[in-house]
Amino acid sequence: MVRRTKEEAQETRNRILDAAERVFVERGVARTSLNEIATAAGVTRGAIYWHFQDKADVFNAMMIRVTLPFEEATRHSDDPDGDPLANLREIFAMVLDKAMNDPQVRRVFEIATHKVEYVDELTAVRDRHLSVRNEFEGNLARALELAAARGQIVLRMPAATVALGLHALFDGLIQNWLLDPGAFDLVKVGGQLVNDYLDGLKARGRQEGGR
């Protein structure tokens, strides 16, 4: 009985998040009310407050549900037993593929990039966005430092700066593709650009070594 209750609670929670995705896409996050989410989910407003504190909490839970696998992957990108550059290429390829081919991931990315304003009650959303960005760039920097220590690349500037540039390239690709998905193939073009960025670090390394 307890297990069934937990399953039902999780089902309700997922239904609320599914409804939030749909309404956020249609109306934008700032213009969406909890009442509209409740109606779309077929639950009461009280049911939403049972699972979430406020709209920002709903938004962040929606994001976590989709992005958690990516965040977990980046936390292990500097695995001392792995190949740091290969790990980075694999992570970026995975995210690009999901953004392009997984409808839910694509929808949530669209909401996060083009349907949210960091105002009023959504400041908590901005705080989490910054936290995730900072962690992501920190993980990239550590992976790049490991690659440099192994002689795979040469860092001619701080690893944090190189990580910032790589993240800006990656984030900009997704944002621009979401504005016009027909403009270019996100997986193909995005993969080429990310690989060229990383290969450019390797090329500089070879030039440095030949001097």
ChimeraX commands (.cxc) that place a marker at each C-alpha (Angstrom):
marker #1 position 0.00,0.00,0.00 radius 0.5
marker #1 position 2.83,2.40,0.91 radius 0.5
marker #1 position 4.64,1.52,-2.30 radius 0.5
marker #1 position 1.51,2.16,-4.31 radius 0.5
marker #1 position 1.07,5.54,-2.62 radius 0.5
marker #1 position 4.65,6.50,-3.49 radius 0.5
marker #1 position 4.11,5.42,-7.08 radius 0.5
marker #1 position 0.94,7.48,-7.30 radius 0.5
marker #1 position 2.71,10.51,-5.82 radius 0.5
marker #1 position 5.52,10.18,-8.36 radius 0.5
marker #1 position 2.99,9.81,-11.16 radius 0.5
marker #1 position 1.23,12.99,-10.05 radius 0.5
marker #1 position 4.55,14.83,-9.81 radius 0.5
marker #1 position 5.51,13.77,-13.32 radius 0.5
marker #1 position 2.10,14.76,-14.64 radius 0.5
marker #1 position 2.55,18.23,-13.17 radius 0.5
marker #1 position 5.99,18.58,-14.76 radius 0.5
marker #1 position 4.71,17.33,-18.11 radius 0.5
marker #1 position 1.92,19.91,-17.97 radius 0.5
marker #1 position 4.35,22.65,-16.97 radius 0.5
marker #1 position 6.47,21.91,-20.03 radius 0.5
marker #1 position 3.47,22.26,-22.31 radius 0.5
marker #1 position 2.19,25.48,-20.75 radius 0.5
marker #1 position 5.64,27.07,-20.47 radius 0.5
marker #1 position 6.21,26.50,-24.19 radius 0.5
marker #1 position 2.86,28.01,-25.09 radius 0.5
marker #1 position 2.79,30.99,-22.72 radius 0.5
marker #1 position 6.31,31.52,-21.47 radius 0.5
marker #1 position 7.34,30.98,-17.88 radius 0.5
marker #1 position 6.65,34.46,-16.49 radius 0.5
marker #1 position 3.08,34.54,-17.88 radius 0.5
marker #1 position 2.20,31.05,-16.65 radius 0.5
marker #1 position 0.34,30.66,-13.37 radius 0.5
marker #1 position 0.23,27.64,-11.08 radius 0.5
marker #1 position -3.51,27.50,-11.71 radius 0.5
marker #1 position -2.87,27.04,-15.43 radius 0.5
marker #1 position -0.38,24.27,-14.73 radius 0.5
marker #1 position -2.85,22.59,-12.36 radius 0.5
marker #1 position -5.62,22.74,-14.96 radius 0.5
marker #1 position -3.36,21.34,-17.68 radius 0.5
marker #1 position -2.25,18.53,-15.36 radius 0.5
marker #1 position -5.77,17.73,-14.18 radius 0.5
marker #1 position -4.87,18.29,-10.52 radius 0.5
marker #1 position -5.67,20.87,-7.87 radius 0.5
marker #1 position -3.46,23.82,-7.01 radius 0.5
marker #1 position -3.04,22.17,-3.61 radius 0.5
marker #1 position -1.55,19.12,-5.32 radius 0.5
marker #1 position 1.12,21.32,-6.88 radius 0.5
marker #1 position 2.00,22.80,-3.48 radius 0.5
marker #1 position 2.25,19.29,-2.08 radius 0.5
marker #1 position 5.11,18.59,-4.48 radius 0.5
marker #1 position 6.61,22.04,-5.13 radius 0.5
marker #1 position 7.18,25.26,-3.22 radius 0.5
marker #1 position 6.40,27.65,-6.07 radius 0.5
marker #1 position 6.67,28.13,-9.83 radius 0.5
marker #1 position 10.45,28.45,-9.68 radius 0.5
marker #1 position 10.59,25.09,-7.93 radius 0.5
marker #1 position 8.43,23.58,-10.68 radius 0.5
marker #1 position 10.74,25.04,-13.34 radius 0.5
marker #1 position 13.91,23.81,-11.67 radius 0.5
marker #1 position 12.46,20.33,-11.18 radius 0.5
marker #1 position 11.51,20.27,-14.86 radius 0.5
marker #1 position 15.08,21.20,-15.77 radius 0.5
marker #1 position 16.68,18.69,-13.41 radius 0.5
marker #1 position 14.54,15.86,-14.76 radius 0.5
marker #1 position 16.00,16.40,-18.24 radius 0.5
marker #1 position 19.51,17.71,-17.59 radius 0.5
marker #1 position 20.59,15.53,-14.65 radius 0.5
marker #1 position 22.18,12.85,-16.89 radius 0.5
marker #1 position 24.22,15.57,-18.63 radius 0.5
marker #1 position 25.26,17.13,-15.34 radius 0.5
marker #1 position 26.32,13.75,-13.99 radius 0.5
marker #1 position 28.37,13.10,-17.12 radius 0.5
marker #1 position 30.28,16.39,-16.83 radius 0.5
marker #1 position 31.10,15.66,-13.19 radius 0.5
marker #1 position 33.11,12.66,-14.41 radius 0.5
marker #1 position 34.72,14.35,-17.42 radius 0.5
marker #1 position 37.99,14.65,-15.49 radius 0.5
marker #1 position 38.10,10.98,-14.52 radius 0.5
marker #1 position 41.81,10.28,-13.93 radius 0.5
marker #1 position 41.40,6.79,-15.37 radius 0.5
marker #1 position 39.76,7.98,-18.58 radius 0.5
marker #1 position 40.68,10.01,-21.64 radius 0.5
marker #1 position 39.67,13.61,-20.83 radius 0.5
marker #1 position 39.40,14.80,-24.44 radius 0.5
marker #1 position 37.46,11.71,-25.50 radius 0.5
marker #1 position 35.15,12.19,-22.52 radius 0.5
marker #1 position 34.49,15.80,-23.48 radius 0.5
marker #1 position 33.75,14.89,-27.10 radius 0.5
marker #1 position 31.36,12.18,-25.95 radius 0.5
marker #1 position 29.51,14.50,-23.57 radius 0.5
marker #1 position 29.07,17.26,-26.13 radius 0.5
marker #1 position 27.96,14.78,-28.81 radius 0.5
marker #1 position 25.40,13.29,-26.39 radius 0.5
marker #1 position 23.89,16.67,-25.50 radius 0.5
marker #1 position 23.74,17.83,-29.12 radius 0.5
marker #1 position 22.05,14.60,-30.15 radius 0.5
marker #1 position 19.50,14.82,-27.34 radius 0.5
marker #1 position 18.78,18.49,-28.05 radius 0.5
marker #1 position 18.10,17.71,-31.70 radius 0.5
marker #1 position 16.39,14.33,-31.53 radius 0.5
marker #1 position 14.73,13.98,-28.12 radius 0.5
marker #1 position 11.44,15.97,-28.15 radius 0.5
marker #1 position 11.38,16.46,-24.38 radius 0.5
marker #1 position 14.98,17.62,-24.14 radius 0.5
marker #1 position 14.44,19.96,-27.09 radius 0.5
marker #1 position 11.27,21.39,-25.52 radius 0.5
marker #1 position 12.91,21.98,-22.14 radius 0.5
marker #1 position 15.98,23.58,-23.73 radius 0.5
marker #1 position 13.68,25.87,-25.70 radius 0.5
marker #1 position 11.91,26.91,-22.51 radius 0.5
marker #1 position 15.19,27.51,-20.70 radius 0.5
marker #1 position 16.71,29.61,-23.48 radius 0.5
marker #1 position 13.77,31.44,-25.06 radius 0.5
marker #1 position 10.76,31.24,-22.75 radius 0.5
marker #1 position 12.01,32.42,-19.36 radius 0.5
marker #1 position 12.64,35.84,-17.82 radius 0.5
marker #1 position 14.69,36.03,-14.64 radius 0.5
marker #1 position 12.33,38.40,-12.82 radius 0.5
marker #1 position 10.34,38.45,-9.58 radius 0.5
marker #1 position 9.66,34.91,-8.40 radius 0.5
marker #1 position 11.98,33.44,-11.01 radius 0.5
marker #1 position 15.20,34.70,-9.45 radius 0.5
marker #1 position 15.64,31.21,-7.99 radius 0.5
marker #1 position 15.68,29.91,-11.56 radius 0.5
marker #1 position 18.50,32.33,-12.40 radius 0.5
marker #1 position 20.41,31.22,-9.30 radius 0.5
marker #1 position 20.24,27.58,-10.34 radius 0.5
marker #1 position 21.16,28.43,-13.92 radius 0.5
marker #1 position 24.28,30.21,-12.71 radius 0.5
marker #1 position 25.14,27.38,-10.34 radius 0.5
marker #1 position 24.86,24.77,-13.10 radius 0.5
marker #1 position 26.83,26.95,-15.52 radius 0.5
marker #1 position 29.62,27.51,-13.02 radius 0.5
marker #1 position 29.82,23.81,-12.17 radius 0.5
marker #1 position 29.81,22.88,-15.86 radius 0.5
marker #1 position 32.63,25.28,-16.69 radius 0.5
marker #1 position 34.56,24.14,-13.62 radius 0.5
marker #1 position 34.29,20.52,-14.74 radius 0.5
marker #1 position 35.41,21.50,-18.25 radius 0.5
marker #1 position 38.41,23.36,-16.85 radius 0.5
marker #1 position 39.50,20.39,-14.75 radius 0.5
marker #1 position 39.18,18.04,-17.73 radius 0.5
marker #1 position 41.24,20.44,-19.86 radius 0.5
marker #1 position 43.90,20.70,-17.16 radius 0.5
marker #1 position 44.10,16.91,-17.05 radius 0.5
marker #1 position 44.41,16.76,-20.84 radius 0.5
marker #1 position 47.22,19.32,-20.68 radius 0.5
marker #1 position 48.99,17.37,-17.94 radius 0.5
marker #1 position 48.91,14.32,-20.21 radius 0.5
marker #1 position 50.33,16.24,-23.15 radius 0.5
marker #1 position 47.14,16.03,-25.22 radius 0.5
marker #1 position 46.83,19.81,-25.46 radius 0.5
marker #1 position 48.77,22.96,-24.54 radius 0.5
marker #1 position 46.92,25.61,-22.55 radius 0.5
marker #1 position 48.21,29.01,-23.64 radius 0.5
marker #1 position 45.70,30.71,-21.36 radius 0.5
marker #1 position 44.03,29.70,-18.08 radius 0.5
marker #1 position 41.97,26.53,-18.30 radius 0.5
marker #1 position 38.95,28.47,-16.98 radius 0.5
marker #1 position 39.19,30.84,-19.97 radius 0.5
marker #1 position 39.41,27.97,-22.46 radius 0.5
marker #1 position 36.42,26.33,-20.73 radius 0.5
marker #1 position 34.48,29.59,-20.95 radius 0.5
marker #1 position 35.07,29.78,-24.69 radius 0.5
marker #1 position 34.09,26.16,-25.22 radius 0.5
marker #1 position 30.91,26.59,-23.20 radius 0.5
marker #1 position 30.03,29.81,-25.06 radius 0.5
marker #1 position 30.45,28.00,-28.39 radius 0.5
marker #1 position 28.35,25.06,-27.27 radius 0.5
marker #1 position 25.61,27.10,-25.60 radius 0.5
marker #1 position 25.41,29.51,-28.53 radius 0.5
marker #1 position 25.03,26.65,-31.01 radius 0.5
marker #1 position 22.03,25.25,-29.17 radius 0.5
marker #1 position 20.38,28.64,-28.65 radius 0.5
marker #1 position 20.73,29.61,-32.31 radius 0.5
marker #1 position 19.58,26.23,-33.56 radius 0.5
marker #1 position 16.46,26.42,-31.39 radius 0.5
marker #1 position 15.59,29.76,-33.00 radius 0.5
marker #1 position 15.64,28.14,-36.45 radius 0.5
marker #1 position 16.08,24.33,-36.43 radius 0.5
marker #1 position 16.15,24.28,-40.21 radius 0.5
marker #1 position 19.18,26.55,-40.45 radius 0.5
marker #1 position 21.74,23.82,-39.86 radius 0.5
marker #1 position 22.18,20.27,-38.61 radius 0.5
marker #1 position 22.92,20.69,-34.91 radius 0.5
marker #1 position 24.58,17.30,-34.47 radius 0.5
marker #1 position 26.74,17.48,-37.59 radius 0.5
marker #1 position 27.71,21.16,-37.54 radius 0.5
marker #1 position 27.83,21.40,-33.77 radius 0.5
marker #1 position 29.99,18.31,-33.53 radius 0.5
marker #1 position 32.39,19.64,-36.15 radius 0.5
marker #1 position 32.77,22.99,-34.40 radius 0.5
marker #1 position 33.31,21.48,-30.94 radius 0.5
marker #1 position 35.85,19.02,-32.35 radius 0.5
marker #1 position 37.64,21.81,-34.23 radius 0.5
marker #1 position 37.85,23.83,-31.03 radius 0.5
marker #1 position 39.44,20.91,-29.18 radius 0.5
marker #1 position 41.63,19.96,-32.13 radius 0.5
marker #1 position 42.85,23.55,-32.30 radius 0.5
marker #1 position 44.24,23.16,-28.82 radius 0.5
marker #1 position 46.04,20.03,-29.96 radius 0.5
marker #1 position 47.41,21.78,-33.07 radius 0.5
marker #1 position 48.84,24.58,-30.98 radius 0.5
marker #1 position 50.40,21.95,-28.80 radius 0.5
marker #1 position 52.20,20.42,-31.77 radius 0.5
marker #1 position 53.39,23.82,-32.95 radius 0.5
marker #1 position 54.72,24.66,-29.50 radius 0.5
marker #1 position 56.56,21.35,-29.38 radius 0.5
marker #1 position 58.17,21.93,-32.75 radius 0.5
marker #1 position 59.73,25.25,-31.82 radius 0.5
marker link #1:1,2 radius 0.2
marker link #1:2,3 radius 0.2
marker link #1:3,4 radius 0.2
marker link #1:4,5 radius 0.2
marker link #1:5,6 radius 0.2
marker link #1:6,7 radius 0.2
marker link #1:7,8 radius 0.2
marker link #1:8,9 radius 0.2
marker link #1:9,10 radius 0.2
marker link #1:10,11 radius 0.2
marker link #1:11,12 radius 0.2
marker link #1:12,13 radius 0.2
marker link #1:13,14 radius 0.2
marker link #1:14,15 radius 0.2
marker link #1:15,16 radius 0.2
marker link #1:16,17 radius 0.2
marker link #1:17,18 radius 0.2
marker link #1:18,19 radius 0.2
marker link #1:19,20 radius 0.2
marker link #1:20,21 radius 0.2
marker link #1:21,22 radius 0.2
marker link #1:22,23 radius 0.2
marker link #1:23,24 radius 0.2
marker link #1:24,25 radius 0.2
marker link #1:25,26 radius 0.2
marker link #1:26,27 radius 0.2
marker link #1:27,28 radius 0.2
marker link #1:28,29 radius 0.2
marker link #1:29,30 radius 0.2
marker link #1:30,31 radius 0.2
marker link #1:31,32 radius 0.2
marker link #1:32,33 radius 0.2
marker link #1:33,34 radius 0.2
marker link #1:34,35 radius 0.2
marker link #1:35,36 radius 0.2
marker link #1:36,37 radius 0.2
marker link #1:37,38 radius 0.2
marker link #1:38,39 radius 0.2
marker link #1:39,40 radius 0.2
marker link #1:40,41 radius 0.2
marker link #1:41,42 radius 0.2
marker link #1:42,43 radius 0.2
marker link #1:43,44 radius 0.2
marker link #1:44,45 radius 0.2
marker link #1:45,46 radius 0.2
marker link #1:46,47 radius 0.2
marker link #1:47,48 radius 0.2
marker link #1:48,49 radius 0.2
marker link #1:49,50 radius 0.2
marker link #1:50,51 radius 0.2
marker link #1:51,52 radius 0.2
marker link #1:52,53 radius 0.2
marker link #1:53,54 radius 0.2
marker link #1:54,55 radius 0.2
marker link #1:55,56 radius 0.2
marker link #1:56,57 radius 0.2
marker link #1:57,58 radius 0.2
marker link #1:58,59 radius 0.2
marker link #1:59,60 radius 0.2
marker link #1:60,61 radius 0.2
marker link #1:61,62 radius 0.2
marker link #1:62,63 radius 0.2
marker link #1:63,64 radius 0.2
marker link #1:64,65 radius 0.2
marker link #1:65,66 radius 0.2
marker link #1:66,67 radius 0.2
marker link #1:67,68 radius 0.2
marker link #1:68,69 radius 0.2
marker link #1:69,70 radius 0.2
marker link #1:70,71 radius 0.2
marker link #1:71,72 radius 0.2
marker link #1:72,73 radius 0.2
marker link #1:73,74 radius 0.2
marker link #1:74,75 radius 0.2
marker link #1:75,76 radius 0.2
marker link #1:76,77 radius 0.2
marker link #1:77,78 radius 0.2
marker link #1:78,79 radius 0.2
marker link #1:79,80 radius 0.2
marker link #1:80,81 radius 0.2
marker link #1:81,82 radius 0.2
marker link #1:82,83 radius 0.2
marker link #1:83,84 radius 0.2
marker link #1:84,85 radius 0.2
marker link #1:85,86 radius 0.2
marker link #1:86,87 radius 0.2
marker link #1:87,88 radius 0.2
marker link #1:88,89 radius 0.2
marker link #1:89,90 radius 0.2
marker link #1:90,91 radius 0.2
marker link #1:91,92 radius 0.2
marker link #1:92,93 radius 0.2
marker link #1:93,94 radius 0.2
marker link #1:94,95 radius 0.2
marker link #1:95,96 radius 0.2
marker link #1:96,97 radius 0.2
marker link #1:97,98 radius 0.2
marker link #1:98,99 radius 0.2
marker link #1:99,100 radius 0.2
marker link #1:100,101 radius 0.2
marker link #1:101,102 radius 0.2
marker link #1:102,103 radius 0.2
marker link #1:103,104 radius 0.2
marker link #1:104,105 radius 0.2
marker link #1:105,106 radius 0.2
marker link #1:106,107 radius 0.2
marker link #1:107,108 radius 0.2
marker link #1:108,109 radius 0.2
marker link #1:109,110 radius 0.2
marker link #1:110,111 radius 0.2
marker link #1:111,112 radius 0.2
marker link #1:112,113 radius 0.2
marker link #1:113,114 radius 0.2
marker link #1:114,115 radius 0.2
marker link #1:115,116 radius 0.2
marker link #1:116,117 radius 0.2
marker link #1:117,118 radius 0.2
marker link #1:118,119 radius 0.2
marker link #1:119,120 radius 0.2
marker link #1:120,121 radius 0.2
marker link #1:121,122 radius 0.2
marker link #1:122,123 radius 0.2
marker link #1:123,124 radius 0.2
marker link #1:124,125 radius 0.2
marker link #1:125,126 radius 0.2
marker link #1:126,127 radius 0.2
marker link #1:127,128 radius 0.2
marker link #1:128,129 radius 0.2
marker link #1:129,130 radius 0.2
marker link #1:130,131 radius 0.2
marker link #1:131,132 radius 0.2
marker link #1:132,133 radius 0.2
marker link #1:133,134 radius 0.2
marker link #1:134,135 radius 0.2
marker link #1:135,136 radius 0.2
marker link #1:136,137 radius 0.2
marker link #1:137,138 radius 0.2
marker link #1:138,139 radius 0.2
marker link #1:139,140 radius 0.2
marker link #1:140,141 radius 0.2
marker link #1:141,142 radius 0.2
marker link #1:142,143 radius 0.2
marker link #1:143,144 radius 0.2
marker link #1:144,145 radius 0.2
marker link #1:145,146 radius 0.2
marker link #1:146,147 radius 0.2
marker link #1:147,148 radius 0.2
marker link #1:148,149 radius 0.2
marker link #1:149,150 radius 0.2
marker link #1:150,151 radius 0.2
marker link #1:151,152 radius 0.2
marker link #1:152,153 radius 0.2
marker link #1:153,154 radius 0.2
marker link #1:154,155 radius 0.2
marker link #1:155,156 radius 0.2
marker link #1:156,157 radius 0.2
marker link #1:157,158 radius 0.2
marker link #1:158,159 radius 0.2
marker link #1:159,160 radius 0.2
marker link #1:160,161 radius 0.2
marker link #1:161,162 radius 0.2
marker link #1:162,163 radius 0.2
marker link #1:163,164 radius 0.2
marker link #1:164,165 radius 0.2
marker link #1:165,166 radius 0.2
marker link #1:166,167 radius 0.2
marker link #1:167,168 radius 0.2
marker link #1:168,169 radius 0.2
marker link #1:169,170 radius 0.2
marker link #1:170,171 radius 0.2
marker link #1:171,172 radius 0.2
marker link #1:172,173 radius 0.2
marker link #1:173,174 radius 0.2
marker link #1:174,175 radius 0.2
marker link #1:175,176 radius 0.2
marker link #1:176,177 radius 0.2
marker link #1:177,178 radius 0.2
marker link #1:178,179 radius 0.2
marker link #1:179,180 radius 0.2
marker link #1:180,181 radius 0.2
marker link #1:181,182 radius 0.2
marker link #1:182,183 radius 0.2
marker link #1:183,184 radius 0.2
marker link #1:184,185 radius 0.2
marker link #1:185,186 radius 0.2
marker link #1:186,187 radius 0.2
marker link #1:187,188 radius 0.2
marker link #1:188,189 radius 0.2
marker link #1:189,190 radius 0.2
marker link #1:190,191 radius 0.2
marker link #1:191,192 radius 0.2
marker link #1:192,193 radius 0.2
marker link #1:193,194 radius 0.2
marker link #1:194,195 radius 0.2
marker link #1:195,196 radius 0.2
marker link #1:196,197 radius 0.2
marker link #1:197,198 radius 0.2
marker link #1:198,199 radius 0.2
marker link #1:199,200 radius 0.2
marker link #1:200,201 radius 0.2
marker link #1:201,202 radius 0.2
marker link #1:202,203 radius 0.2
marker link #1:203,204 radius 0.2
marker link #1:204,205 radius 0.2
marker link #1:205,206 radius 0.2
marker link #1:206,207 radius 0.2
marker link #1:207,208 radius 0.2
marker link #1:208,209 radius 0.2
marker link #1:209,210 radius 0.2
marker link #1:210,211 radius 0.2
view
